[in-house]
Amino acid sequence: MKLSEVNVVVGILAGVKINRIADKKIKTALLNDYLALRPHFKKANEDVEEIRRKFQEDWNDELDAVQAFRDKRKPVVGHDAYLEAEKDANKAISDTLSAEVEVDIKSVPMDDFMAACGGEELTFEQIAFLQESGIVE
């Protein structure tokens, strides 16, 4: 599973009120999936934040000038090295979030998931994403 997908799944599962899930089997499966995914989520976010922090630290003296161009919706002129470094940082972030990780997921049947999480405010898109990522089958 790509780390970008892990981030979305963790975000969805983090919003589920576990105490509202009466079915112990479903609750345990979802909790185990969440706990298996969360370390990857945390590490990816730490890596992304480190890239951002380093970029901002290295280019702090030009951040405001470049932002001024962008706020005025004008082309950024005279900051070619900054733009190249920004492009490299964005690629590093993209590469980080595109990395695949092995996670042992225990899928739960859709009907059981819907019965167990019926009181949760999940959107169709969130449920579809959970299905696509293997959390729900």
C-alpha positions, 0 to 999 in steps of 0.5 A, a space after each residue: 500500500 502506498 504511504 499516501 493511501 495509508 495516510 487517508 485510511 488512518 485519517 478515516 479510521 481515526 475518526 471512527 468512534 471505536 466504542 460505538 462498534 458493538 461487534 467485537 470481531 469487527 472492532 478488533 479487526 479495525 483496531 488491528 488494521 489501524 494499529 498496523 497502519 499508524 506507525 507508517 503514517 507517523 513515519 511518513 508524516 515525520 519524513 515529510 515534515 523534515 523535508 519541509 522544515 529543511 527546505 524552509 530553514 535553507 530558503 528562509 531568506 527568500 520565502 517572503 519574496 517568492 510568496 509576494 510574487 505568488 500572492 500577486 499571481 505574478 511569475 516568480 522572477 529572480 529566484 531560480 535557485 529557490 524554485 529549483 530547490 522547491 521543485 526538488 523538495 516537492 519531488 522528495 515529498 511525492 517520492 516519500 508518499 509514493 513509497 510502498 509499505 507492506 501492511 498485514 490488513 485483515 479485511 472485514 466484510 462490507 455488510 458487517 462493517 456497515 452494521 458495525 459502523 452504522 452510527 458513524 458519519 462516513 461518506 460514500 467516498 470514505 467507504 469506497 476508499 476503505 474498500 479500495 485499500 482492502 480494509 473493507 471487502 
